[in-house]
Every structure is written in C-alpha cells, then in structure tokens.
Amino acid sequence: MQAALPKPVANADSQVYWDAARARRLVIRRCKACGEFHFMPRYLCPSCWSDELEWIDAAGTGRVHSFSVIRRASDPAFAARVPYVIALIELDEGPRMMANILGDDALAVGVGDAVKVTFEDRGDGALIPQFERISESGA
C-alpha cells in the first residue's frame, strides 16, 4: 500500500493562502507600508517589519532559480515519486518559493526555465501549488 502524501497544515498566518489554493489561486503578501511582495505567509513584512499586509493574487508564473532532482525519498510517502524535482521558483512579482516541478518533462528542467502554477490534489479538497514548465511561446 502506498502512503498518502501529506496535506497542508494551516495556521493563522497561512489559512488565507491554503484557502486560496483550494480555489486554485496562488496568493502572496504585499506590504502596504513599503510595497514589497513576499512569500512565505507571515504576520510581519520581512523588509520593514510592518504589520500592514494584504493578500494579492499572484500571476502564477515565474522562472526556475535553482533546483534539485530527488532520487531517494526521505519519507515513504514520496518513494513512488522518485525521481522528482524540487525547485526554487522566482515568481514574476519577485519573491521566491519552493515547489515541485510536475509534468512529463519535469526532469528536463533547467535554471531559467519559465514555469506556471498548477495545483496538485492531496485529497479532501486540499490543493498544493506546484509548477509545470512552459515553453517560451506560452504553450
């Protein structure tokens, strides 16, 4: 029997993020005081420490900043997925976030590749923002 993949665990800072993901939307925080965008969800702006934050819909596109191919799962739940790609994605808005690269061509990923968000179903309505490679023409 294959172990189930973990579902997200929301807290007060991330509940809006996970609720948006359930609606297939990628959201990030923007500081109203300094204008900086940031990710991970948190209570204070990491640039100016203001608590004047708002949620905005991200475009859901970006570029691969760095990546690693995982060939040995550290958790039995991921054993059936190896090899898989974990990447640091630089969103078009500026912040970087970690996510998997999904799709038939995931192992062909390279630094600078254009990517778009997709949502991986983890059951019970839980969706995880992940990314897929896209061609420069947008296809």
C-alpha beads as a LAMMPS data file, in Angstrom:
LAMMPS data file: protein, C-alpha beads

139 atoms
138 bonds

1 atom types
1 bond types

-500.0 500.0 xlo xhi
-500.0 500.0 ylo yhi
-500.0 500.0 zlo zhi

Masses

1 110.0

Atoms # bond

1 1 1 0.000 0.000 0.000
2 1 1 1.320 3.430 -0.981
3 1 1 1.453 6.034 1.790
4 1 1 -0.739 9.097 1.273
5 1 1 1.036 12.342 0.509
6 1 1 0.874 14.880 3.332
7 1 1 -1.811 17.542 3.328
8 1 1 -1.089 21.168 4.231
9 1 1 -1.402 22.244 7.837
10 1 1 -2.718 25.784 8.078
11 1 1 -2.035 28.242 10.871
12 1 1 -3.287 31.771 11.488
13 1 1 -0.695 33.248 9.108
14 1 1 -1.262 30.771 6.261
15 1 1 -5.008 29.993 6.354
16 1 1 -5.823 32.519 3.596
17 1 1 -3.033 31.041 1.439
18 1 1 -4.378 27.485 1.758
19 1 1 -7.989 28.608 1.249
20 1 1 -6.929 30.374 -1.973
21 1 1 -5.083 27.236 -3.112
22 1 1 -8.303 25.247 -2.629
23 1 1 -9.845 27.728 -5.098
24 1 1 -6.871 27.219 -7.498
25 1 1 -5.452 30.677 -6.804
26 1 1 -1.865 31.473 -5.849
27 1 1 -1.709 34.369 -3.410
28 1 1 1.236 36.183 -1.846
29 1 1 1.574 39.040 0.639
30 1 1 2.266 42.669 -0.206
31 1 1 3.325 45.181 2.398
32 1 1 1.227 48.347 2.297
33 1 1 3.980 50.284 4.089
34 1 1 6.964 49.541 1.825
35 1 1 5.344 47.885 -1.196
36 1 1 7.449 44.705 -1.024
37 1 1 5.952 41.376 -2.059
38 1 1 6.891 38.335 -0.010
39 1 1 6.376 34.640 0.471
40 1 1 6.007 32.612 2.957
41 1 1 2.862 33.838 4.627
42 1 1 3.776 35.631 7.837
43 1 1 2.468 38.259 10.197
44 1 1 5.139 40.924 9.617
45 1 1 6.854 42.229 6.494
46 1 1 10.373 40.759 6.343
47 1 1 11.653 44.008 4.773
48 1 1 10.327 46.720 7.103
49 1 1 8.583 44.761 9.898
50 1 1 5.236 46.457 9.266
51 1 1 2.052 44.551 10.042
52 1 1 0.178 46.417 7.276
53 1 1 -0.042 43.489 4.854
54 1 1 -2.514 42.486 2.190
55 1 1 -3.058 39.339 0.138
56 1 1 -2.788 39.704 -3.631
57 1 1 -3.352 37.241 -6.454
58 1 1 -0.020 36.311 -7.989
59 1 1 0.248 35.846 -11.747
60 1 1 1.262 32.240 -11.096
61 1 1 4.242 32.444 -13.404
62 1 1 7.954 32.696 -12.849
63 1 1 11.336 31.157 -13.558
64 1 1 13.368 28.369 -12.034
65 1 1 16.063 29.967 -9.878
66 1 1 17.545 26.670 -8.677
67 1 1 16.501 23.027 -8.472
68 1 1 17.450 19.573 -7.277
69 1 1 16.445 16.138 -8.526
70 1 1 15.455 13.935 -5.603
71 1 1 16.436 10.331 -6.255
72 1 1 15.908 8.873 -2.783
73 1 1 12.813 9.740 -0.799
74 1 1 13.350 10.842 2.793
75 1 1 9.764 9.837 3.614
76 1 1 7.974 6.657 2.490
77 1 1 5.054 8.743 1.201
78 1 1 7.291 10.083 -1.581
79 1 1 9.009 6.789 -2.518
80 1 1 6.757 6.124 -5.523
81 1 1 7.568 9.579 -6.926
82 1 1 11.344 9.350 -7.222
83 1 1 12.977 10.786 -9.150
84 1 1 11.197 14.108 -8.703
85 1 1 12.214 17.769 -8.897
86 1 1 12.082 20.340 -6.126
87 1 1 12.751 23.888 -7.313
88 1 1 13.181 27.404 -6.044
89 1 1 10.813 29.443 -8.209
90 1 1 11.291 33.173 -8.628
91 1 1 7.776 34.487 -9.119
92 1 1 7.213 37.300 -11.622
93 1 1 6.294 39.511 -8.643
94 1 1 9.766 38.924 -7.141
95 1 1 9.510 36.554 -4.176
96 1 1 10.883 33.047 -4.372
97 1 1 9.046 29.921 -3.281
98 1 1 9.863 26.222 -3.108
99 1 1 7.680 23.799 -5.053
100 1 1 7.862 20.650 -7.104
101 1 1 8.106 20.725 -10.872
102 1 1 5.411 18.412 -12.235
103 1 1 4.761 17.040 -15.710
104 1 1 6.234 14.551 -18.153
105 1 1 9.211 16.841 -18.852
106 1 1 9.951 17.766 -15.220
107 1 1 13.338 16.006 -15.203
108 1 1 14.455 18.141 -18.154
109 1 1 14.174 21.302 -16.035
110 1 1 16.927 23.907 -16.165
111 1 1 17.770 27.125 -14.366
112 1 1 15.870 29.971 -16.027
113 1 1 13.046 27.799 -17.365
114 1 1 9.661 29.523 -17.458
115 1 1 7.048 27.887 -15.232
116 1 1 3.379 28.301 -14.361
117 1 1 1.465 27.256 -11.292
118 1 1 -0.626 24.110 -11.210
119 1 1 -2.440 22.628 -8.252
120 1 1 -1.765 19.119 -7.000
121 1 1 -4.712 17.359 -5.346
122 1 1 -3.833 15.900 -1.943
123 1 1 -7.390 14.710 -1.172
124 1 1 -10.281 16.142 0.838
125 1 1 -10.143 19.325 -1.267
126 1 1 -6.559 20.129 -0.246
127 1 1 -4.557 21.522 -3.176
128 1 1 -0.840 22.260 -3.185
129 1 1 0.595 24.932 -5.513
130 1 1 3.238 23.269 -7.692
131 1 1 4.705 24.295 -11.062
132 1 1 4.979 22.999 -14.615
133 1 1 7.473 24.017 -17.278
134 1 1 6.124 26.142 -20.117
135 1 1 7.614 26.932 -23.483
136 1 1 8.676 30.477 -24.233
137 1 1 5.689 30.713 -26.583
138 1 1 3.418 30.053 -23.572
139 1 1 2.200 26.627 -24.670

Bonds

1 1 1 2
2 1 2 3
3 1 3 4
4 1 4 5
5 1 5 6
6 1 6 7
7 1 7 8
8 1 8 9
9 1 9 10
10 1 10 11
11 1 11 12
12 1 12 13
13 1 13 14
14 1 14 15
15 1 15 16
16 1 16 17
17 1 17 18
18 1 18 19
19 1 19 20
20 1 20 21
21 1 21 22
22 1 22 23
23 1 23 24
24 1 24 25
25 1 25 26
26 1 26 27
27 1 27 28
28 1 28 29
29 1 29 30
30 1 30 31
31 1 31 32
32 1 32 33
33 1 33 34
34 1 34 35
35 1 35 36
36 1 36 37
37 1 37 38
38 1 38 39
39 1 39 40
40 1 40 41
41 1 41 42
42 1 42 43
43 1 43 44
44 1 44 45
45 1 45 46
46 1 46 47
47 1 47 48
48 1 48 49
49 1 49 50
50 1 50 51
51 1 51 52
52 1 52 53
53 1 53 54
54 1 54 55
55 1 55 56
56 1 56 57
57 1 57 58
58 1 58 59
59 1 59 60
60 1 60 61
61 1 61 62
62 1 62 63
63 1 63 64
64 1 64 65
65 1 65 66
66 1 66 67
67 1 67 68
68 1 68 69
69 1 69 70
70 1 70 71
71 1 71 72
72 1 72 73
73 1 73 74
74 1 74 75
75 1 75 76
76 1 76 77
77 1 77 78
78 1 78 79
79 1 79 80
80 1 80 81
81 1 81 82
82 1 82 83
83 1 83 84
84 1 84 85
85 1 85 86
86 1 86 87
87 1 87 88
88 1 88 89
89 1 89 90
90 1 90 91
91 1 91 92
92 1 92 93
93 1 93 94
94 1 94 95
95 1 95 96
96 1 96 97
97 1 97 98
98 1 98 99
99 1 99 100
100 1 100 101
101 1 101 102
102 1 102 103
103 1 103 104
104 1 104 105
105 1 105 106
106 1 106 107
107 1 107 108
108 1 108 109
109 1 109 110
110 1 110 111
111 1 111 112
112 1 112 113
113 1 113 114
114 1 114 115
115 1 115 116
116 1 116 117
117 1 117 118
118 1 118 119
119 1 119 120
120 1 120 121
121 1 121 122
122 1 122 123
123 1 123 124
124 1 124 125
125 1 125 126
126 1 126 127
127 1 127 128
128 1 128 129
129 1 129 130
130 1 130 131
131 1 131 132
132 1 132 133
133 1 133 134
134 1 134 135
135 1 135 136
136 1 136 137
137 1 137 138
138 1 138 139
